[in-house]
Amino acid sequence: MGENKECSSMVDNCEEVPTKEVIEFRPPLYKQRYFFVKNLVQQHKPKKVADLGFGDATLIWMLKYHHCIEHLVGVDTYAGSTSQWEISNLSPSVGDYLVPRDLDLTITLYRGSAVQKDSRLVGFDLMTCIELIEHLDSEDLAKFPEVVFGYYSPRIIIISTPNSEFNPLFPASTFRHLDHKFEWNRIQFQTWASDVANLYDYSVEFTGVGSPPAGAEHVGYCTQIGVFQKNEAKATESCISTPEEHVYETVSIL
């Protein structure tokens, strides 16, 4: 094999730069996040579930097959752009009529922001915020805990967000989406989440999805997840009626 003359003339300055391999998640990372939610639904059997920032409504579509759920709500600032195909997927199918549910299911889609207060979402059993908070600017992020934890006060809250410690494993070590305002490492997320949990009387456990490749276990999961559960005393207090305040625009009721 011929000698690399350019390299041999600059031996001290010549370094071998490792090539980053493309990381493939199986199943895809977004599905792993949704499966995590599905497993938690199977465990806790919530009747009222709200997904803040529902996007293309895939998670709502997956959850509609859980017969424990009676009311399924999606909130998104872009809800008006939900396609007819996406809405038809959420509508009852022929199979739903052939094998009817024991409990009727209502699916409601709203246009609105996660930092707006709407009394129709108060007191849900489960609220999911999947890859949502990193899209909030500093002002909205400051409002988020008071609205979601303080005002809506669901029994369980799932928040997922990118783990920035994983980013150097990708070919381009930048934010994962152009709209992300920040991406936290594990200490940053856990500090924020623990402070919020303490302030609003929740407990929180941390986990994630998207395991790192062999040899990089120290970076943690690609997606970090916090599961918040309201304590029993706080859960009792949430039964107190809340004055009606409807700010969300109803896009669809199915």
C-alpha positions in Angstrom: 0.0 0.0 0.0 1.4 3.4 -0.9 2.5 5.8 1.8 0.4 8.9 2.5 3.1 11.4 1.7 1.0 14.4 2.9 0.6 12.7 6.2 4.2 11.5 6.6 5.5 15.0 6.0 3.5 16.3 9.0 3.6 13.3 11.3 3.1 15.3 14.5 0.1 17.1 13.2 -1.7 14.2 11.5 -4.6 12.7 13.5 -7.1 10.1 12.6 -10.5 11.6 12.9 -13.1 8.9 13.7 -16.2 8.8 11.5 -19.5 9.0 13.4 -21.9 6.2 12.5 -25.5 7.0 12.0 -27.5 5.8 15.1 -30.7 3.9 14.2 -33.3 3.4 16.9 -35.4 0.3 16.6 -38.3 0.9 17.0 -37.9 4.6 15.9 -37.4 7.0 18.8 -40.8 8.7 18.5 -42.5 5.3 18.7 -40.5 4.4 21.8 -41.8 7.6 23.4 -45.4 6.7 22.5 -45.0 3.1 23.7 -43.8 4.5 27.0 -47.0 6.5 27.4 -49.1 3.5 26.3 -47.4 1.3 28.9 -48.1 3.8 31.6 -51.8 4.0 30.5 -52.1 0.3 30.7 -50.6 0.5 34.3 -52.7 3.3 35.7 -56.0 3.0 33.6 -56.7 6.8 33.3 -60.2 7.8 32.2 -59.4 11.4 31.1 -56.2 12.0 29.1 -54.9 15.2 27.5 -51.9 15.4 25.1 -50.4 18.9 25.0 -48.7 19.6 21.7 -50.3 16.6 19.9 -48.7 17.3 16.5 -50.0 14.8 13.9 -52.2 13.1 16.5 -50.4 9.8 16.3 -50.3 9.4 20.1 -54.0 10.2 20.4 -54.7 7.6 17.7 -52.7 5.0 19.6 -54.4 5.8 22.9 -58.0 5.7 21.5 -57.8 1.9 21.5 -57.4 1.8 25.3 -60.9 1.1 26.6 -60.2 2.6 30.0 -60.2 6.1 28.4 -63.5 8.0 28.2 -62.2 11.4 27.2 -59.2 12.0 25.0 -58.1 15.6 24.4 -55.4 17.1 22.2 -54.2 20.7 22.4 -51.8 22.2 19.8 -51.2 25.7 18.5 -51.3 24.3 15.0 -54.4 22.2 15.5 -56.2 24.0 12.7 -53.8 22.4 10.2 -54.8 18.8 11.3 -55.5 17.0 8.0 -58.8 15.2 7.2 -56.7 12.0 7.0 -55.6 12.5 10.6 -59.1 13.3 11.8 -60.6 10.3 10.0 -58.0 8.1 11.8 -59.4 9.3 15.1 -63.0 8.9 14.0 -64.8 5.6 14.9 -64.0 2.8 12.5 -66.2 -0.1 11.4 -64.4 -2.3 13.9 -65.4 0.1 16.7 -69.1 -0.6 15.9 -68.6 -4.3 15.5 -66.9 -4.6 18.9 -68.3 -1.7 20.9 -66.6 -0.3 23.9 -68.0 -0.7 27.4 -67.3 3.1 27.9 -68.1 5.7 25.3 -65.0 7.6 24.0 -65.0 11.3 23.2 -62.0 12.8 21.4 -61.7 16.6 21.4 -59.0 18.6 19.5 -58.4 22.2 20.6 -56.3 25.0 19.1 -54.4 26.6 21.8 -51.1 26.9 23.8 -49.9 24.8 26.7 -49.4 28.0 28.7 -53.0 29.1 28.3 -55.6 28.3 31.0 -58.8 26.5 29.9 -61.0 25.1 32.6 -62.1 22.2 30.4 -58.7 20.5 31.0 -58.7 20.8 34.8 -58.5 17.6 36.8 -57.5 15.1 34.2 -56.0 11.8 35.2 -53.1 12.0 32.8 -51.5 14.8 30.8 -48.6 14.2 28.4 -46.1 16.7 27.1 -44.0 14.8 24.6 -41.1 16.8 23.2 -43.0 20.0 24.0 -41.1 22.1 26.6 -38.0 22.6 24.4 -40.2 24.5 21.9 -41.1 27.1 24.6 -39.3 30.4 24.9 -38.1 31.5 28.3 -41.3 33.5 29.0 -43.6 30.6 28.2 -41.4 28.1 30.0 -41.7 30.2 33.1 -45.6 30.1 32.8 -45.7 26.4 32.0 -45.5 24.9 35.6 -48.1 27.2 37.0 -50.6 26.4 34.2 -50.0 22.6 33.9 -49.1 21.7 37.5 -50.9 24.4 39.4 -54.0 25.1 37.4 -54.7 21.9 35.4 -53.2 19.7 38.2 -53.6 16.3 36.6 -52.9 13.2 38.7 -50.0 12.2 36.4 -47.9 14.2 34.1 -45.4 12.8 31.6 -42.8 15.2 30.2 -40.2 14.1 27.7 -37.4 16.3 26.2 -34.1 15.7 24.4 -31.0 14.8 26.4 -28.3 17.1 25.1 -25.5 14.8 26.4 -26.5 12.4 23.7 -26.1 15.0 20.9 -22.4 14.5 20.3 -23.1 11.0 19.1 -25.0 12.3 16.2 -23.2 13.4 13.0 -24.2 17.0 13.6 -23.9 18.1 17.2 -26.5 20.8 17.1 -30.1 21.2 18.3 -32.3 18.4 17.0 -34.9 20.8 15.6 -34.7 24.3 14.2 -37.6 25.4 16.6 -35.9 24.2 19.8 -35.2 27.1 22.1 -33.0 24.9 24.4 -31.9 21.3 25.0 -31.0 20.3 28.5 -28.6 17.8 29.9 -29.8 15.4 32.6 -28.8 17.6 35.5 -30.5 20.6 34.1 -33.8 18.8 33.4 -33.8 16.9 36.7 -33.1 20.1 38.6 -35.9 22.0 36.9 -38.3 19.0 37.2 -37.5 18.5 40.9 -38.0 22.2 41.7 -41.4 22.1 39.9 -42.5 18.9 41.6 -41.6 20.3 45.1 -43.4 23.6 44.4 -46.6 21.9 43.3 -46.6 18.9 45.6 -45.8 16.2 43.1 -43.3 13.3 43.2 -41.1 12.7 40.1 -39.2 9.8 38.7 -36.7 10.0 35.9 -36.2 7.5 33.1 -35.9 7.7 29.3 -36.0 5.9 25.9 -33.4 5.5 23.2 -30.5 3.6 24.7 -27.0 4.8 23.7 -24.7 2.5 21.7 -22.2 0.2 23.4 -19.3 2.2 24.9 -21.4 5.4 25.3 -23.6 4.4 28.2 -22.4 7.4 30.2 -24.4 9.8 28.1 -27.8 8.3 29.2 -30.9 7.9 27.1 -31.5 10.0 24.0 -34.8 11.1 25.3 -35.1 11.9 29.0 -38.5 11.5 30.7 -39.9 12.7 33.9 -43.1 11.0 35.3 -44.8 13.2 37.9 -47.5 12.0 40.3 -49.6 14.2 42.5 -49.7 13.3 46.2 -53.0 12.2 47.6 -53.7 15.3 49.6 -53.2 17.5 46.5 -55.4 15.1 44.5 -58.3 15.6 47.0 -57.9 19.4 46.8 -58.3 19.3 43.0 -61.9 18.2 43.4 -62.8 21.8 44.3 -64.7 23.4 41.4 -62.9 25.8 39.1 -64.6 28.8 37.5 -65.2 28.2 33.8 -62.6 29.7 31.5 -62.7 28.7 27.9 -59.9 30.1 25.8 -59.2 27.2 23.4 -60.8 27.0 20.0 -62.6 23.7 19.4 -61.3 22.2 16.1 -63.0 18.8 16.2 -65.1 16.6 18.5 -65.2 13.0 17.6 
